[in-house]
Amino acid sequence: MKTFPNENELGAHIELRNLLEQAKPLELPMFPELQKSWATESVLGQEIKSILAEHPEYYAEVRAVIGEAFPEPKR
């Protein structure tokens, strides 16, 4: 049985994809220390982080696009 995303999940995923498109050119040339700083201090990084807090299932997608700037939380 396949489940379909609700409006909140779909909207968050669309927003995340837009944010990742904006972040992609900024993230790739950064050293790991700068990536972590960017993720915690920039507005764009904070927006991505807030979506990940609500939808941890998107971590793999974020990491595939911009690397390890947002490490998956330990369970």
N, C-alpha and C positions, 0 to 999 in steps of 0.2 A: 504494500500500500504506500503510495507516494503522498507525502505531505507537501503542501504549498506554503510559501512564505506569506505571513500576514503583511498588511500595509506598512507597519512599522519596520519590519525586517527588510522589506523591499526598498523602502525609502532610505533606510540607513545604508543599505548596500550600494545604492545609486550614489548617495552622498560620499561614501567611502571611495568609490571608484573615481569620482571627480577630484577628491582630495589627493588621491594617489597620483593622478595625472599631473596635478600641480606640483607635487612633491618629487616626482621622479627625476627631473633634471637637477634638482637641488641636492638630492641625497647621494647619487652615484659617485661623484668625485670626492666625497668627504671621507676623511679618516674615521675609524670607529669611534674615537673619543669625541670628535665633532658631531658625528651622527647622534650619539647619545645626548649631547648638549642641545642639539637642534630639536630632538624629540621632546625634551623636557621644557625648553624655553620658548620655542616658537609657537605662534598662534596656530599655524597649520598642524604642527606636531601635536598640540593639545587637542585639536578637533579630532584627529585620527585616534588619539589615545582614548578619548571619551566614547567614540564609536566601538572601539575594541573592548572597553569595559562592559558595554551592554551586549556585545556580540563577539565573544571570544572565538567563535567559529571562523572569523575572518582573519585570524593571525597568519595562517599559511599564505593567504592571498597577499597580505601586506608584506610579509617577508619575501615573497617571490618578486615583488616589484621594487621595494626599496631596501631590502637587506635586513640586518639585525638591529636596526635602531629601536624596535619595539619588541624586546624579548618576551616570549610567552610566559605568563606567570606560572610558578610552580604550583602543582596541585597537591 
